[in-house]
């Protein structure tokens, strides 16, 4: 993902918005890394009007509040236009974006999972059922993937990713309707991001009971 600054500041309160606009104006004024004549002029004008209207509501009336709200809409629009143009001109250059006075968007980080903790494979209370559990990890996860191999399908592939898989939003799962008396193979992995490879546990074999 390319580095960018935030373009939408509608979540900020009035004072926060005014201060953020001032910070951006300061960072971009005479900033040789950008060519922002029209966008910056419009931002300065919108911030000046908004700050003036914001100050007036302390001793004003409903008309002043309406004027402030209208000025806020204009400032948000101009800030969006300015920041969008900054992102275009910066071309993802982090060092350049850090000179703007505007905050960077957060770059998503990969959720890399470690090996599962305490993988348990036990016969369930119901015939033909196996209960699978792992301990909750000490970091965030998206649940658990449990894999198993049905021996009636022949020799298990060496790559666990080619086994039958079931996803649990938590850290336990019961697999039902297994063939009684057959020995199944089981493995498990914490679920991270879809782009990250699963880190499978050691294989556990278990005979299904009646």
Secondary structure as GFF3:
##gff-version 3
##sequence-region A 1 210
A	DSSP	alpha_helix	14	28	.	.	.	ID=ss1
A	DSSP	alpha_helix	37	56	.	.	.	ID=ss2
A	DSSP	alpha_helix	62	90	.	.	.	ID=ss3
A	DSSP	alpha_helix	94	97	.	.	.	ID=ss4
A	DSSP	beta_strand	120	123	.	.	.	ID=ss5
A	DSSP	beta_strand	130	133	.	.	.	ID=ss6
A	DSSP	beta_strand	144	149	.	.	.	ID=ss7
A	DSSP	three_ten_helix	151	153	.	.	.	ID=ss8
A	DSSP	three_ten_helix	160	162	.	.	.	ID=ss9
A	DSSP	beta_strand	164	168	.	.	.	ID=ss10
A	DSSP	beta_strand	172	175	.	.	.	ID=ss11
A	DSSP	beta_strand	183	190	.	.	.	ID=ss12
A	DSSP	beta_strand	204	207	.	.	.	ID=ss13
###
